[in-house]
Amino acid sequence: MEILTDTEVVRLCGANAAILFGYMKYDLHFVPGDHDENYVFFNKKWRVRLSLSSWEKRIECMNRNQIFRSLNKLISTGLIESANLGNNPYDRTKWYSICKEEER
């Protein structure tokens, strides 16, 4: 699968974050219709949850620490947002969605 990266994301966050952002854009644009348990439509946005090990299996050129840092860079720049949608206080699963231009 070929994921194109946005040069603006590369400039803001670096190449690894841009690769991860490209995968997330692809997932949230094409996959949610499959009604997978890793996708949910909440608060007018599609959200995805994948563990660091799941991302690591998909993006073989990045390790877990690089993925973790890339997610944090994307969140700090406002390109994506994370939310905890679980009802259980012990559930620390994060759900990620892409912020629209006007939300940044």
Backbone bond lengths (Angstrom), bond angles and torsions (degrees), N, CA, C in turn:
res aa  C-N    CA-C-N  psi(-1)  N-CA   C-N-CA  omega(-1)  CA-C   N-CA-C  phi
1 M - - - 1.445 - - 1.522 108.23 -
2 E 1.305 116.50 134.84 1.453 121.85 -179.76 1.520 109.12 -104.35
3 I 1.309 116.08 122.37 1.457 121.99 177.68 1.520 107.21 -113.14
4 L 1.319 116.12 121.40 1.458 119.96 178.25 1.516 109.05 -86.70
5 T 1.322 116.34 139.66 1.446 120.00 179.61 1.522 110.25 -100.60
6 D 1.290 115.15 149.56 1.452 123.01 178.68 1.528 108.00 -88.50
7 T 1.327 117.02 127.82 1.467 120.13 -177.29 1.519 111.86 -63.66
8 E 1.321 118.19 -29.20 1.460 120.84 178.09 1.531 110.97 -66.34
9 V 1.335 116.41 -39.22 1.461 120.58 177.93 1.529 109.60 -67.85
10 V 1.316 117.21 -38.61 1.469 120.61 177.12 1.525 109.64 -61.34
11 R 1.310 116.79 -43.69 1.466 120.77 -179.59 1.529 111.14 -64.29
12 L 1.334 117.65 -41.29 1.463 121.47 -177.53 1.525 113.60 -75.05
13 C 1.324 116.64 -41.69 1.472 120.50 -167.76 1.519 115.14 -122.93
14 G 1.305 118.59 -16.08 1.452 121.07 -176.37 1.518 112.37 103.91
15 A 1.315 115.26 169.14 1.466 121.17 -174.01 1.529 112.74 -67.23
16 N 1.335 117.51 -43.01 1.461 119.48 -178.35 1.528 111.56 -62.54
17 A 1.321 116.72 -43.72 1.458 120.05 178.86 1.527 110.59 -64.70
18 A 1.330 117.31 -35.66 1.460 120.56 179.18 1.533 110.74 -66.96
19 I 1.322 116.74 -37.47 1.471 119.66 176.78 1.520 110.23 -64.04
20 L 1.318 116.45 -47.14 1.464 121.18 179.05 1.526 111.16 -61.72
21 F 1.325 117.10 -41.42 1.460 122.29 178.43 1.534 110.44 -62.50
22 G 1.329 116.54 -39.56 1.464 120.42 177.41 1.519 112.19 -62.52
23 Y 1.325 116.95 -42.62 1.469 120.46 176.41 1.524 111.08 -63.54
24 M 1.325 116.19 -41.66 1.458 119.52 -178.95 1.535 111.33 -66.16
25 K 1.330 116.51 -40.86 1.466 120.01 176.73 1.526 110.57 -61.37
26 Y 1.317 116.50 -42.68 1.460 120.88 178.58 1.523 110.59 -62.15
27 D 1.317 116.20 -48.87 1.462 120.67 -178.71 1.520 112.00 -59.50
28 L 1.314 116.87 -45.86 1.460 120.21 -175.93 1.519 112.56 -76.18
29 H 1.322 117.32 -17.36 1.465 119.58 179.16 1.528 111.91 -90.49
30 F 1.311 118.21 -38.31 1.458 120.85 -172.39 1.521 115.41 -107.51
31 V 1.302 119.04 -31.58 1.460 121.06 -168.98 1.526 115.50 -88.44
32 P 1.335 121.81 -31.49 1.460 119.53 -170.82 1.524 116.10 -55.54
33 G 1.285 118.83 -24.00 1.453 120.42 178.59 1.517 113.68 -66.22
34 D 1.326 117.09 -13.82 1.457 121.15 -179.02 1.520 113.32 -78.25
35 H 1.341 117.32 -4.85 1.468 123.30 178.86 1.524 111.55 56.99
36 D 1.282 115.64 43.56 1.461 122.47 176.09 1.531 108.08 -77.79
37 E 1.306 117.30 150.08 1.460 121.08 -179.95 1.528 112.70 -69.88
38 N 1.311 117.73 -11.43 1.457 121.20 178.31 1.524 113.13 -87.75
39 Y 1.322 117.63 3.63 1.458 122.13 179.98 1.521 108.88 -129.01
40 V 1.316 115.44 140.65 1.458 120.18 178.15 1.529 107.88 -146.01
41 F 1.329 114.99 145.03 1.465 120.18 175.46 1.517 106.43 -100.26
42 F 1.323 117.04 110.61 1.460 122.04 -175.45 1.515 109.29 -138.43
43 N 1.325 116.47 132.04 1.459 122.39 176.98 1.531 112.05 55.53
44 K 1.338 114.76 45.39 1.467 124.03 175.93 1.528 114.11 66.65
45 K 1.340 117.07 23.04 1.465 120.70 178.75 1.520 109.86 -142.12
46 W 1.325 115.35 145.21 1.455 120.00 168.35 1.509 108.00 -78.11
47 R 1.312 115.91 138.37 1.461 121.69 178.59 1.519 108.93 -128.70
48 V 1.321 115.05 148.24 1.460 121.49 -178.70 1.526 108.39 -124.16
49 R 1.318 115.12 144.43 1.464 119.47 172.35 1.518 107.58 -127.11
50 L 1.278 114.63 126.34 1.457 121.61 173.90 1.516 107.15 -141.94
51 S 1.301 116.73 137.95 1.459 120.95 178.01 1.528 109.14 -72.46
52 L 1.318 114.95 162.62 1.461 119.05 177.49 1.524 111.23 -59.86
53 S 1.330 116.76 -36.28 1.467 119.08 178.89 1.530 111.02 -68.90
54 S 1.326 117.82 -33.04 1.475 120.15 176.14 1.517 111.07 -67.00
55 W 1.340 116.30 -43.37 1.464 119.42 176.56 1.520 109.83 -62.64
56 E 1.331 116.89 -39.35 1.462 121.29 -178.42 1.531 111.64 -63.24
57 K 1.327 116.86 -36.39 1.469 120.53 177.24 1.522 111.46 -68.96
58 R 1.331 116.59 -36.05 1.465 120.48 -178.57 1.515 112.22 -76.62
59 I 1.327 116.47 -40.18 1.466 121.20 -177.30 1.522 107.21 -108.78
60 E 1.294 116.18 88.29 1.457 121.65 -171.87 1.525 113.49 -68.89
61 C 1.325 118.11 -19.19 1.463 120.34 -177.90 1.527 112.69 -84.64
62 M 1.339 117.38 -0.02 1.459 121.25 -179.41 1.525 110.11 -126.16
63 N 1.325 115.77 142.40 1.462 118.90 175.70 1.532 109.94 -95.12
64 R 1.312 115.97 177.84 1.465 122.16 -174.91 1.532 112.30 -59.81
65 N 1.329 117.54 -42.12 1.462 120.48 179.97 1.522 112.05 -65.86
66 Q 1.324 117.03 -39.71 1.462 120.55 177.87 1.529 110.83 -64.71
67 I 1.310 116.79 -39.28 1.468 120.65 178.48 1.523 110.23 -66.16
68 F 1.327 116.84 -44.23 1.459 121.41 178.73 1.526 111.15 -59.29
69 R 1.335 116.53 -47.74 1.462 120.31 178.79 1.526 111.54 -64.53
70 S 1.328 117.43 -38.00 1.467 121.06 179.66 1.525 110.93 -65.28
71 L 1.330 116.98 -42.50 1.465 119.89 176.87 1.529 110.84 -60.77
72 N 1.317 116.79 -43.04 1.465 120.11 179.66 1.523 111.91 -65.19
73 K 1.341 117.20 -37.49 1.470 120.31 176.86 1.526 110.83 -64.46
74 L 1.333 116.48 -43.16 1.465 120.23 -179.94 1.528 111.08 -64.28
75 I 1.327 116.54 -37.23 1.466 120.45 178.43 1.527 110.30 -69.48
76 S 1.324 117.52 -44.91 1.469 120.63 -176.96 1.524 112.54 -66.52
77 T 1.322 117.69 -29.05 1.467 120.00 177.44 1.521 112.48 -86.00
78 G 1.321 117.78 -7.03 1.461 121.21 177.13 1.514 114.44 84.95
79 L 1.328 118.25 12.23 1.461 120.28 178.69 1.524 112.01 -77.35
80 I 1.327 116.32 -33.36 1.463 120.73 175.03 1.525 108.08 -131.28
81 E 1.315 115.49 163.58 1.458 120.20 173.95 1.517 108.35 -130.27
82 S 1.315 114.54 153.65 1.457 119.46 178.17 1.517 108.52 -119.85
83 A 1.328 114.74 151.96 1.460 120.70 179.18 1.516 108.64 -148.14
84 N 1.307 115.48 150.02 1.453 121.82 173.76 1.527 106.53 -102.39
85 L 1.323 116.63 108.92 1.459 121.15 -174.59 1.521 113.02 -100.55
86 G 1.313 117.59 5.09 1.460 120.50 -177.43 1.518 112.41 -79.64
87 N 1.313 116.11 148.27 1.462 121.64 176.80 1.523 111.78 -85.41
88 N 1.304 116.46 -22.06 1.452 121.99 -178.23 1.533 109.08 -83.59
89 P 1.333 118.78 126.85 1.472 119.51 -179.16 1.530 113.50 -64.63
90 Y 1.317 118.13 -18.50 1.463 121.65 178.67 1.519 112.30 -86.17
91 D 1.326 117.22 -12.59 1.463 122.05 179.31 1.522 108.80 -82.97
92 R 1.331 116.72 110.23 1.461 121.00 -178.46 1.529 111.32 -106.16
93 T 1.309 117.03 22.58 1.454 121.40 -179.65 1.525 109.81 -64.88
94 K 1.317 115.95 131.08 1.460 120.40 177.15 1.521 109.76 -99.80
95 W 1.314 114.89 138.48 1.453 123.09 174.80 1.519 106.97 -109.41
96 Y 1.325 116.67 135.89 1.459 121.37 -175.83 1.520 110.49 -115.33
97 S 1.326 115.52 141.85 1.461 120.52 174.06 1.526 107.86 -139.13
98 I 1.312 115.08 158.63 1.461 121.29 -179.81 1.523 108.01 -90.01
99 C 1.321 115.37 132.53 1.468 120.47 178.82 1.527 108.77 -80.33
100 K 1.305 115.13 141.30 1.461 119.61 175.62 1.527 109.02 -77.07
101 E 1.321 115.93 162.88 1.469 120.79 -177.64 1.526 111.82 -54.69
102 E 1.322 118.27 -43.10 1.455 120.92 -175.73 1.523 112.92 -72.79
103 E 1.337 118.39 -12.69 1.460 121.38 179.19 1.517 112.54 -89.52
104 R 1.315 117.84 -11.35 1.474 121.50 -176.31 1.499 111.48 -80.79
